[in-house]
Amino acid sequence: MFVMKKFIVLLLMAGIVAPTLTSCRKRSGEKESDVKIVFEYDNCIVDYTSMTLTVGYESNVDVSLFEIPSWCSLVELGPDSFTVSVERNESSEQRSGNVVLGADTKATSFVLTQRGKEIGGDGMVKRPENLYMGKNGGHIYLDLVYEGENLTQSVEEGVSWLTMPDVRSFSSSRLQVVVDTNPDAEMRRGVIYFVSDAGVKDSTVIWQMGDANIYFTDKLTYTTEYLHAKVDFSVSTGSMPAGDVIEELGYCYSTTNLFPDRENDRHFSVSMSGNPSASNVSYSFTSQPVYRMFVPGKTYNIRYYMKTDKNTYYSDTKQMKIRENAVESDAVIKIPVVFHLYYSNSNPSQNISKEIIEDALDMANYIWRGRFGYGSVDTGVELVPATTTPWGETLPEAGIHRVAVSSPVKIKQQDFVNNQAFTNSFNLWNTKKYLNVWIADVVESGVAGFSFIPFISKETTLPGLTASDYYLTHPLDFPFGIVLDNEILYSGIACNTLGHELGHVYGLYHPFSTEGCVDSDYCSDTPTYNRTSYEQLLDSDYESCVDGSRVACDGSVFISDNFMDYFISQQIVITEQQKERIDHVLKYGVLNVNLETKTKSGYIPADDRVKPQIVTME
């Protein structure tokens, strides 16, 4: 047993008045018996300027330097920390490299990423011109980007209630601003100024509410029950700026941003019709249940907002965390997944954040491991973010392949299979090594995503699946995988779409019938119902359906909870027979990840190629 030493991460910047900070990702816990070297952080992002970086570690034996990026040099290797000198990055692209320490035969990597020399389009501060805070105050983090090496900042207005501590957030290049509680009735204004070494000036205006302006009443339902969590609130206003008209009410949320805002984070809203005045009004906001939006076990920062034609007003930050059910065993099969994310400069909101993708991934794994309970089985299958590209490069963000395009990528389902423009040029990584997920604009209205039903080997047929050996020996000529609509994914209203579409990829169908009452999913333990009749009921009597109830083909009433059903449904349960189909496809499917080639020596099947089946999620 050895004594844990204090971890150290220090930055010494060359000639920087306002230090550029790092963004380092905390490691998850590791067993001491399993490792010899442990870094507190395994990924650190630094700015493009030259600097000296000191990283703490602990080890039970002496260590040596095995590897270091070409743009770094070792300054010192001590018993509990190492120091490297990082050269200035003059390019516009970021670069990454590994610092590898070794002890005996054990080597551990510290990933160092350096930003490129570039400037954001909004000047030196990546924030809106106006920020609004609740009357209780709190902390605001301003993201800094600048061309020169020197940057000074000062409070020009609001000196008595705005302060900037010397200790800055280590998590990213941010300046922390502390906003005091507002004891007055009126709104107040503060201004933070920034001046670069080139004489360029920038500023951010901070408005803080007073009692007479706007008041949000917290009705956040704190609950440990996933299916009963709701976010409700009331908003009351006094005298507001002349002419303000309410456009919408809602809330925005994030796991990483302490102050989520409507423009940059996921949000749920209700539009206000009739152009109601924002002065001297009171409204109550009732949301839909959040069970398709929030992942159990994660802490979500929530802010209520009222958007007018002039400004957007926010409440103070609230937090919600829903109880997490532990998984009982390790995954039997881990499937590497890559998200091909297409975005254009003409629509930057398509460049979906890592947080949103991670939520979708975590929700899929939560469903597939049966962690919700309610009789769901554990498939033993988990998705894991791919770490490298097919050509051996490390992905800057695990599992995410961002693709900048000149104009938004729009996808129609049939075109995705039949149009050679997609087949020939779309990114399709080896399906024997990756599960491919494309994120783009699905043009069909209401379609959250779609995927393909797999082919099965001719020797091991399964009802509902096409038996074809063609792709055992022929190159894949269509983009097999999952497509997610970027707008719906960004909105957060269908976080479970990935888990649903993954079911199709491994041989599952919807548990309902669109042609009378036919058991169309080949699983007798999923109640079958007539979807067409149900949708007619939704149109005529929506309130009777909000609990997720269905009338099965045998006349019984049940609550829809199967993950392959459509909304309105809890969509969290996998049945035993569904797992049996998944297991069969995992063993005998033609296009599976991580499976050995199933071809026989010298065996070349006939050209029995057929078009793949497409299924959607609405």
N, C-alpha and C positions, 0 to 999 in steps of 0.2 A: 504494500500500500504506500502511496506517496502523497505528499501534501499538495493540495491544489494551490497554485500560485495565482496572484492577481493578474488578470489579463490586461494588456496594454495596447492601445492603438493611438498613435500620435502622428500628427502631421506638422511638418515645419516647411512653410512655403517661402520661396525666394522672393523677397521684396513685396509682399502682399500686405496692404493695410487692412483690408477686410478679408480674412482667410476664406478661401474656397474650401468647402467641406466635403466629406466623403459620404457615400451611400453604401452601407455595409449590411449584409443580410445575416441575421443571427442564426447560428447552427441549431438544429434540433438536438435533443439530448442524446448522448452516446454512452454506452457502458464503458467504464474505465478498463474492464478486463478485456475488451475487444480492440482497444486502440493503444498505440504508444505515443502518438502525437495528437494534440487537440488544439485547434484554433478557436477562439471565441467567435470569430467571424470567418466564413470561408469564401466570401465574395466581397470585394471592396471596389467602389467606383470613385475615381478621383477626377479633378478637373484637368484641363489640357495644359496647365502651367507646370513648370518644373517644381519639384518638391522633394522632401525627404519624408519617407513613410516608415513608421515603427509599428510593428505588429507583434502583439503578445501571443504566447502559446505556452502550453505546459507539456512536459514529456517525462516519462520515467527513466529515460536513458539519454545519453548525449546524442546530439543530432548533427547532421551535415547538410550542406546545401547541395541538392541534386540538380536543380534546374532554376533558371531565372530568365525573364524576357530579355530580348536583345536591347530594348530601350530602357533597361534598368541596370543598375550596378549595386553590388552588395557593399554596404558601408560597415556593418558589424553583424556578427551572429553570436548572440549571447545565450545564456542558459535558459532564459525565459522570454526572449524576444529577439526579433531580427529587424535590422534597419536597412532599407534600400533607398537609393537615389533614383528618382523618376525623371526622365528627360521630358522636356516640353514637347507636346504633340502639335506640330505645325499643320497637320492635315485637317480636313473637315470631317473625316471619318473617325469613329472611335476604334480603339484597338484593345485586345485582351491578351493576356498571357498568364502562365502559371509560375508561381514561386513554389518549388517543391522541396520540402525538407524530408530527410530520410533518417531513420533509426533502424539499424540492422537491415532487415529486408522490408521493413514497413516504410512506405512513402506516403506523404499526405500533401495535398495541393492547397495552396491559397491562390484563388483566382483574382487577378488584378486587372481591372478594366479602366481605361483612360478615355475620357471624352475627347471629341475633336474640337478644333478651334472654330467655333461658330457662334452666331448670335441669334437669339429668338427674334421673331418679327415684331414683338411688342416692346422692344427696347431692352432695358436692363432688368426688368422685373416681369416674370411670367405670371401676372395677375391682372384681373380686370381693373379698369381705371378706378372704379368705386367698389369698396367692400362694406358690407353691412354687418354689424354685430348686435346681439341682443343686449338688453339693459344690464344683464348680470356680468357682462364682460367675458374675459377668457384670453386665449392665446391665438394669434394669427401667424401663419408661417408664409413668408414671401420668398418665392423661388427666384434666385439671382442668376442672371447671365449677363456677361459684359465682355467687351473686346480687350480693354486694357488690363494691366496688372493691378492697378490701384482703384479702389472704390471706397468712397466715404458716404455715410448716411447720417441723417439728422432728423429730428422731429421739428418741423417748422410751425405746425399748429397742433394744439392738443397736448402741449408739453406737460401739463399737470396730470394727465390721465393716460398717456401713452409712453411706454418705456421699452427700451431694447436691451435686454440683459447681455452681458459679455459672453456668457455661456450659450453657445448656439447648438441647435439640434445636430446630432451626429449622423442622422439617418439620410440626409441629402443636403444639397447646396441651398440652404434655407437661412433666412434671417427671422428670428423669433421676435414678435411684437406682443407685449402684454397690454391688454386693455382692462382698465379698472372698472368697477361697478359704477353705473351712472345713477347718482342719488337724485337727479333732477327729473322734472316732468318732460322737458323738451329734448329733442334730438340734438346731438352735438357732432362737430366735425373736426377731424384731425388730418394732418398731411405729413407723410414721410417722404423726404427728399433724398435722392441719390445723385452723386456727382462722380464721374469717372476721371481717370488721369488725363483723358483727352478733352475734358471740359464738357462732355455730354451730360445732360441732366435728365432725370426721370423722376416720377413721383407716383404715389398711390394715395388716394383719398379714402379715409376710414370714417364711416358714419356709424354712430351708436344711438340706438333707440332710447327713448325716455318713456316714462309711464303714460304720457299723454298721446304718444304716437301709435304704438301697436303692442298688443299683449297676446302671447300665445299661451293657452292653457294645456298642460301636458295631460294627455289621455293615453299615453303609450301603455299598452297592455303587457306588463311584465309577467311572463309565464314560462314555465319549464316545458309546457306542452306544445309541441311543434304545430299541431293542427288548430290551435286556438290563439296563436299570437296575432295581434292586430295593432295597427298604428292609427290612432284617432287623436284629433285635437280640435280646439276651438280657437278662433282668432277674433279679437275685439280691437277696434281702433278708436282713437280720439280724433283730434284735428290733424289731418294729413295735408301734405303739400297740395296746393290748389289744383284742382283738375285731375288728380290721380283717379284712374278707373281700374277696377280689379279685372284681371284677365284670367287668372287661375289660382287655385290653392293646391298645396300638395306638400310632400316631404321628399328630401333627397338623402341618400345614404351611401356609406363607404366603410370599408374595413380599415383603410389606410389613411384616409384624410380625416383629420380631427374636425374639420369644418367643411363638410361636403356642400357643394353648391349646385344649383340647377344646371349650369352651363357645362360643367365638367364631370359630374357624377351621375349615377343612376337616380332616377326620381320617379315618383308616382304622383299624378296630378289629376285634378278635375277642372275642366274649363268652366268659366263663369259667363253665362249668356246675358244679354241685355245691358252690357256696359254699366254694372253697378258702381256707384261712387265708393271710393275707399275711405271716406270720412264718416266717423261715427256709425260704424256698422258692427255686427256680430254674426259670425258664421261658425257652424260646426262641420267638421270634416270627418267622414267615416270612410276608411279605406277597405279594400278587400283584404281577406286573410293573406298573410305574408308567406304561406307555406310553399309557394312555388318560387319564392324570391330569396329567402334567407337560408343559409346553410347552418344546420345545428352545430353548436360548439364555437362558432365565430362570434366575435363582438362587433356589432355594427354601430357606427356613429350616425345619428339621425338628426336632421334639422328640418323643422317645418318652415314653410315659406309662403308668402303672398306676393304674387307677381302682378304689378300694375303696368300701365302703359308708360310709366316713367322710371320705375325702379323695381328691384326685387328685395323684399324684406325678409330677414331670417330670424328664427328663434335661436336660443342658446342650444348647444349640442346635448342631446340625450343619447343614452346607450341601451342597446338590447342584446341579450345573449340567450339563445335557446339551448336547453340541455342537450348534451352530446352523449350518445350511447356508444360505449367502447366496443371495438371489434374484438372477437374472442380468439382469433387465430390469424396467422400471416396469410397473405394471398397465395393461392395455389398457382395462378397464372398472372403475370404482369405484362400488360400490353403497352408498348411504347406508342405514344400518340403525338402527332405534330399538327398544329393548327396553322394552316396557310391563310394568313390574314391579309386581305387585299384592301388597300385604301388609296385615296387620291388626295392631292392637295386641294382640289376643289371641294372636297367634303371631308375635312379633317376628323369629324366625329366618327368616321368609319375606322379610324385607327384605335380600335378598342383596347382598353387598358388590360394589363396583365391581371389585375385584381378580378375583373369580370370573367376572364377565361378561367382563372383558378377556381372561382366560385362554381362555374359550370362543371369543371373537372371534379371538384370535391363532392358536388351533389350527385354526380353520376356514380362515383365510388361509394357514396353513402347508401344509395339505392341498391347497387349491385352486391354490396356486402350484407344486405339485409339488416342494416343498423337502425332502421326506423321501428322495427318490431312489427306489431300488428299481424303476426303470422308469416311475415316475409322470410324466404329462405336466403341463405348466403351462397352466392354462386362461386365464391372463392376467386373471382376475377377482379382485377383492379387496373385502371389506366394509370400509367406513369408518364410524365413528360419526357419526351425524347431529349437527349442532351447533345447529340451530334447530328450533322447532316450526312446524307449518303456519301458525300465526298470527303468526310472526315473532319470537317470544321466544327468547332464548338458553337452551339447556338448561343447568341448573346442573352436570350431569355429562354430558359428551358421549356421545350414544348411549343415555342412560338416562332413561326417563320413569317416575318413581316415582309410584304411585297408592295412596294410603291408602284402605282400605275398612273398613267396620264389622265385617265377618266375612270369613273366608278365602274366596277365590274358588275354587270347585271346578268342574272342567271335565270333561265327558264328550265324547268325540270327536264323536259324531253330534249331540249337543245344540249343539255349537259352530257347526255349520252350520245346523241346522234350528230351533233355539230363537230366537225373535225377541228374547228378552231379551238374548242375546249380539249378535245382528245389529244391533239398534237402539242399544244403549247401550255396547257395547264400543268402546274406542278403536281406530279404524282410520284411520290416516293415509294420504293419497293414495298408492296403490300405484304410480303413475307417478313418484313422488318418493322413496318410502321402501320398504325391506323391513321389514315389521312382524313383530316377534317378541314373543309374549306369554309371560310367566313367571308361572305360577300352579300350583295343585294339580291335577294330572291324576289323576283318581280311579281309572282302570283300573290294576290292579296290574302292575308291571314295565314300564310304558310310560314311557320317558325323554322322549319327545317325539313330535309328529306334525306333518304339514304337508300341503299340497295339491298335487296334480298340476296343472300349468298348462293353460289353454286355448290352442289354436293357431289362427291365422287359417285360414279355410276355403280360401284360395287357396294355402296353403303347408303342407299336412298333414304329419304325422309319425307313424309307427306308434306306437300306444300312447297317443296324446294325443287328446283330444276336440276336434274342429274346431268352433268356435263364434265368430261375430263379435258376439255379443250385447253383450259388455261394451266394445266399441269405442265405442258410443254411449249405453249405459245405465249408470246408477250401479251401483256394486258393491253387491250385497245379501247378501254373506256375508264374513266376516273372513279374507280371503286372506293367508296368510303361514305362520309357524311358531309352534308352541306347545311350550314346554319345561317339564318338571315341575320345580318349585322344589326339592323335596327331593332329587331325584337330581342336579340341577345343583349344589346346595349341597354334597352329599357329595363331589363331585369325581371320582366313579368313571366318569363318562361325559363328559369334557370335549370329546370329538369329536362329540357329538350334533348340535351346530349345523351343522357341516360336512356331516354326513350328510343332515340335513333340507334343507339348501340344495340338495343334489343333486336331491331330489324336486321342489322349487320350480322347478328348471330342467330338468325332463323326464326324470329318471332313475328307474329302478325297482331293486328288489333283484336281485342277480345269481343268486338261487336260485329254485327252484320249490317251491310247496307242493302242487302237483297232479301228482305223478309227476315226469317229467323233460321240462319244456317251457322253451324259451328265453324267459323272461318279461321280460327287460330289453332285448331288441332290440339287444343288443351281442354279437357273436360272439367278441370278444376278452376276455370275462369268462367263465370256466368256470362252467357251470350244474351245480348239484347238487340233490338232493332234500332239502329242509330238514326235512321230516317224518321221514325216515329218520335224518337227522343228530341230531335232537332225541331220538329213541329211543335212539341210541347214547350221547348225553350222559347220559341217565338210567341206562343200564346199565353204562357203562364210561367215566366222566368222565376218568380219567387218560389214556386214549388220545387225548383231544381237546385236552389243555391246550396243545399246540404249535400249535393252529390248523389242523391238517390236515383236509382234506376229500377225499371220493371223488367225482369228477366223474361226470356221467351217462355219459361214454364209458369209465369204468372207471379213468381215470388219477387219481393222488393229487397234490394240490397244497396249498400253504399259503395260507390265506385272507389276503389283504392288501388287498382292494378296499374303499374307503371306504363303499360302499353295502351291504356285507354286515352280518350281525349278529355279535355276540360269540358264540363265542370267535374273534376275528379281529384282525389288526393294524390294519385300516381306515385305510390311509394312501395307497393308490394310486388314481389316476384313469387310465383307459385312453384311447387315442386315439379310439375310437368313442364313448365317453362324452363326451369333449370335443366331438365333432361334434354330438351331440344338444344339448349345452349351447349351443353356438354358434347352432344353428338356433332354439332357443327365445329366446335373447337377441335374435335378429334379427326373429323373426316372432311371438313370444308376445304374447298379448292384454293381459296385466297386467304388463308389464315396467317396471322402474325406468329412468329416464333415456332413454327412447325417445320419438321423435316420434310424434304421433298418426297412426295408419295409416288413418284414415277418408278416403273419397273425398268430394268436394264433393257435397252433396245425397244421399249414400247412407245410407239408414236400413235396417239389416238386419231381417229378420223376427224375431219373438220365438222364437228357437231356444234359449232358456235351458235349461240342464241342471244337475243337481247336481254339485258338484265331487267328485273322488275324494280320499279320505283315505288316507295311508300313515303307518305308525308306525315308531318306533325302539325296540327292546327291549334 
